[in-house]
Every structure is written in structure tokens, then in C-alpha cells.
């Protein structure tokens, strides 16, 4: 969607439909355990003036102050210092009930600046959310309110993200995916068996979403995207149920070692030295 602007800010809006009651959707998008189940490890002090803290791995983190808390319909928080020299960033979620046991979620990202020098970052916010929204849909449809934990791995690739995706997809047995297909990772990769639920290929991202049978019930988001003058490859595997934390803790080191062996971070650094 195009970037909008007025005399105080520049912003983008996204809307998406998810299954569930407003109360279920609210718990998923406005509480620490809920956000952690489909996006990033998060803690939340659930009140106006409370803190939201996100952990993205590899030392990356962000925090914001809750400026609106209206269960089960509206959450807004504001982040300062999220990037060096950046203007304040406000994020708003609005939940509206729809027919058929679904809800409409409206997301608005606003930068409090009139300058267009931050538009690339705004567009990056817009392109980064859809894959996680697909995880959210599956979580609400199949695993709502269950315990959750995630195994994550991230590395760089010194070339185009489409080429990075080709290598990742081949190595994980998800090349040329079709919706509804059952796919299995080949020998040598961490265990991964599931059904293809979503496929995205564009200039901004290439990704496949699997609803997992093995190694445990969950969702795997596998993808690549441009990053500065390189590409990044990312694996996020969300596990649900009573043993989610144990499964994630066991498999995250395996995923990180596997990804680093195929996409060494130092190779990308050398290529750009």
C-alpha cells in the first residue's frame, strides 16, 4: 500500500482477516505470550504506560511504551531510538469482529516526521509483516491459547535474495511448493515434516509456511529477503503444546548450526569487505 502523509507524520496501513473471537485475537496481538506465539519473544506490562519489549535474536531488541490499551479492540505503543537518528515510531492494532467467527485486524505504522528519507524503513515494515500474519492465522486456527516457544536461526548471503532462497528451499525440500502438499526436509537437515499452507515470492521476500507434524505440532516460516546490499535467510519454527519450550530449546542450536554451515556469516562479510 502507498505511504500516506500529513503535516505531522508518514504512515502505512495493513488489514487482514484472522479466525477467532475478539478476545482470542486480542490475547494473540496484545500480550507477551500471545505475541511470542507468532512473532518474536515478547514481554508486556499490560496497561497504558507499560512496556512492550521484543527480542529478535543476535542481540537485536526493541521496546516501546503502551499509549493505548483498550481490550479487546485497540492497542497502541510508541518506540523511541529503534534506529539511530530515527523519529518516534507508533504502532496501532485495531480489532473488529466480523461474521463467521473471524476478526478484521488493522495495523498502522506511523513515523512522526514529514521527511521522506525514512520511507525505505516504512516500506520494510509493510513487507515484513505479512509472513508473520500468516503464522498468526494458523496459530489462531489450530493452536490458540496453547503454550508456545520458537526456534530461530538467521544468516546472511552475499548475493540476491532469490538465489539465497533457491539454495535454502532446495536444502530443506520445499522447492516448487504447492498449497496442500506434504513436504519433508531431507537427511542432514533438522527434522521438518508438514503441509504447505502459504507461499510468497516477490522482490521483497520469498517464503514458505508449513503447518508441522514433526518434530512437534507447530508452524515453520522459511524465507529470504533483501538486506542492505546482501540477502538474509531466516528460519522461524514455532512449537505449541506442553512441551513447546523443551522442543524449541533442543532444536534451536541445531537450526543455527545447520544454517551457518550452509550460509556462513563470515562469507558474506568477506564478500563485502
Protein Blocks (a to p, Z undefined) as FASTA:
>chain_A
ZZdddfkbccdddddddeddfklmmmmmmcfklmmmmmcgcdddddehiacdddebjhia
cddddfbdcdfkbccdddehkbghiacddddddddddehhiacdddddddddfbfklmmm
mmmmmmmmmmmmmmmmmmmmmmgoiacddddddddddbdfklmmmmmmmmnopghiaehi
acdddehiacdddddfbdcddfkbccdddddfbfbdcddddddddehjbccddddddded
jklmmmmmmmmmmmmmmmmmmmcfklmmmmmZZ
